[in-house]
Amino acid sequence: MKIGAIIQARMASCRLPGKILLPLPHGGSATVLDQVILRVSKSKRVDEIVVATTDNPSDEPLVRFCEGRGIQVFRGSESNVLSRFVFCAQKFGMDHIVRLTGDNPCVDWQLIDELVETHLNEKNDYSSIVLSSSFPHGISAEVITHTALADANERATQPYEIEHVTPFIYKTCPGDFRIGVIQADPARTGPHIRVTLDTPEDYLLLRAVFDLLGDPLTFLTADIVRLFTEKPWLLEINGRVQQKTVCRNLEEELAEALRLLKAQDLNLAAEYLRDHVRQEYCAQEPME
């Protein structure tokens, strides 16, 4: 039985291009991706680590970066991320896949081990921290059997299922899979904390976190939660950044768009969108 960590990464980013190769801590020689790999390397249950990127020429710098550090790389479809994971796991002979992303430099190796233990003990097809609403954003990991992932790849048809890898398992057909979720204990509870990297504000916060906590190979989720409790002003650095939401259809995307508009006090735009959508759907209703 082989347990492999696949780190999803690419250079393109709408809000912060090239973010995974930014220095962290600021002024140091390590990058965001370095921190992810180094922290995952401390896991006692992960047998192999692979960075899964795209076959797009824009990701050549990322490939050269990994090769220069002796990090294994797999290249696959840019748009069909689900197939990228399946083929990567197949190439490296992984029976269970720990799915991670290159923009979460605070990933917790002890939590990964706990998740893997739960996954194996419960004989789950899919085990998740992502589905928990109790951990800080950015302390995310999923464990999936290669069999379940391959099944999803065969059956998934919707763009959101293919782009986000696991929604087919936990959202589209959850009854077909054995699913487990880890919830945070009080010391690691912090859903209001955002330590993922998607915007310049996130990068500023992560620089502060790494500076304040010191050696990145010693601090864990509980240390992060404690830091934000002691220094609540940290929350203001990226407090207005909106977390991306996985939407299954047009109705969910419109609802999310309305929520975001209201959160930014763009009430006129929210009212316009709501009225426009109402008129559009009324026009489609059958006449009596």
N, C-alpha and C positions, 0 to 999 in steps of 0.2 A: 504494500500500500504506500503510495507516494502522495504527499501533501505539498502542493506548490503554491506559492504566492505569485499572482499575476498583477502587476501594477500597470494600470491603464494610464497612458500619457501621450501627449502630443504638444507640438509647439503652438498651434493655433489656439486662440482664445479671444472671444468677442470683447471682453472687458479688460483683459490684461495679457496681451500676446507675449509668448515666451516666458510665462510666469514660473514654470517648473525649473528653469535654469537660473533664476534670480538668486543672488547670494543670500544665505541665511545661516548664521546671524549676519547682520549688515557688516560689510568690511572683511568678512572671513572668506576662506577658500571653498567652503562647502556650499552647495546649492540646496534649493528646496527639495529636489529629487534625491540628492545625496542623503538628506535627513530622513526621508521616507525609507530608503533602502537600508541605511544604517540601523534605524530603529526596528524595522522588520527583521533584520539579521539577528536581533537579540531573542527572537522567538525560539522556543525549544521544540515547537511542533512543525515548523515550516522546514521542509527538506531542500527547497530550491526557490530562487527568486528570479523572475523574468519580467522585463519591461515590455509591454505589448503596445506598440505604436502603429502608425499607419504606413501605407505604401506611398503616401503623398511625398513628393520631393521636398516639401517644406519641412519634413521631419528628418531630413538628412543630418542636420546639426545635432539632433537628439541621438541619432544612431551613433554618430562619431563620438559623442560625449560618453555614451554607455560603453562602447568598445574600448575607449581610452582608459576606462576604469575597470575593465574586465567584467562588466555586467552583461548578462545574456539578454538578447533582444529578439523579439518576434515582430514581424511586420505583416499587417493584414488590412482588411477593408477599413476605410475611414468612416463610412456611413453605417456599415453593418458591424457594430461593435460586438454584438452577440457572437457572430461567426468568428470574429477575431479571437475571442476568448476560447471558443470551442477548438479551433484549429491549433491555437497555441498550446492548450492543454494536451491535445492529441500528439503534437510534435514532441513534447517533453515528457510524455507518459504520465501525466498527473491523474490520480484517481479522485482527489478532492482538491478543489481550487479555492484559495483564499483570495477574494477579489478586493483590490485596493485601488486607489487613484493617486496619481502623482502630485496632486495639489493638497494633500492632507499631511503635512510634515509633523503633526503631533500624534500620529497613529501610535496606539498603545500596544506594545508587544505582549504584555501580560494579558491584556484583554483579548488579543488574538488567540493566545493559548487557551484561555477560558472558553472562547467561542468554539475552537476546534474540539476541545474536550466534550463540550455539550453536544456538538454535532455528532461526534462518534458514539458517545454513550447513549444518546437518544435515537441513533440510527436515522438521523434526518436526511432528507434530500437537500434541504436548504436551511441554513441557520444564519441569523442576522442580528447585528447591532443597529443597522440602518432603520429597521422597522420600529425600533424603540424610540419613543419620544422623550426619553429621559436623559440621554447623554448629550454633551456639547456637540454642536455641528463641527464635523471634522475629525471626530473620533469614530470613524465608520469602518466597518468591515463586514463582509459576507463570506460564508463558506458554502460551496455548492458541490455536489457530486458531479463528476464528468458525465455520468449517465443522464442526470436531470438537465444539465446544461445542453447536452446534445439533443435531448428530447425537445427542449424549448426552441432550439435552433431549427429543428425540423418543422415545428408547428406554428411558431410565431409569425404573424403577418403584419401587425400594426407597426408603424414607424417608431412609436415610443417603446415598444417591446424590444425592437432590434437595437435602438440607440442606447437604451439604458440597461441592457443585458438581462436583468432578472425580473422585471415586472410580469412577464408571462407566468412565472412560477408563483409569485406571491400575490398577484393582483388579478390576472386573467383566469388562471385555472388553479387556484390554491387547493381545491379539493383533490387534485391529482397528485399532490406532493405532500410529504411529511415535512412540516415547517416548524422551526424552533426560533424563539426570540429571547435574547438576554436583556433584562431591564437593569438599570443602574441602581446600585445601592446609594444611600444618602451621600457618602463621601464623593461619589462620582456623578451626582446628578447636577446637570447644568444646561438644560435645553435653551436657555437664554444666551449662552456663550457661543460665539462663532469663531472657531480657529481653523477654518478652511481658507483656501486662497483662491479668490475669484476677481478681486478688485484691488486698486491701489490702496484703499482703506484697509482691506484685509492684510495686505503686505505690511503696512505700517504697524498694525496690531501684532502680527506674528514676530516682527523684529523686536518689539517691546517684550513680548512673552519670552522669547529666547534669550534676550539680554537679562531679564529679571530672574529667570529660572536657572540660568547658568548651563552647565553641561547637558546637552540635549539627549545624552544617553543615560540619564539618571531620572529625569522627571516623567511622571505618569499622569493619567487623567485626574486623579485625586489632587495632585500638586497644582494642576491647571485650575481646577475648581476653587481650591484654597486661595490661589493667587488673585482670582477675580473677586473673591469674597473680601480679601484684605485690601484690594485696590479696585473698587467698583468703577472708578473713572476710566478704566480700560474699556469698558463696554461702550463708551461714547465714541471711540475711535472708528468703529465700523457698525455702530448701532443702527444706522439707516440703510444698510445694505440688505437687500431682499434675497432670501434663500430661494434658489430655483426649485420649482415644483414639477413633478412628472404628471402630465395630463394625458388622459386616455383619448379624448375626443374634443370636438369643437366646443361643446357646452362647458366642459371643465376648463378649457383654455379661456373662454370668455369670463367665466366666474373668477378665475385667477387674475385676469386683466382688470376686472372691476375692483378686486381686493387691493391690487397694487396701486391703482389710481387713487383709491380712497386713503390708502396708507400715506400717500404723498400729498394729501389734501388737494388733489386735482378733481374736485367735485363736479365742475362743469363738464369735464371730459367724461367722467363716470356716468353722469346723467345722460349725456349724448349717446354714449355707447349703449347704455341700458335701453334707452328709447328706441334707438336704431335697431337693436336686436329684437325688441318686442314687435316693432312694425314688420320686420322681415319674417318673423315666425307667424304672425297673424296673417300675413299675406299668403302663407303656405297652407293655412287651414282650409279644409274643404267647405264650400258654400252650402248653406242649408237649402 
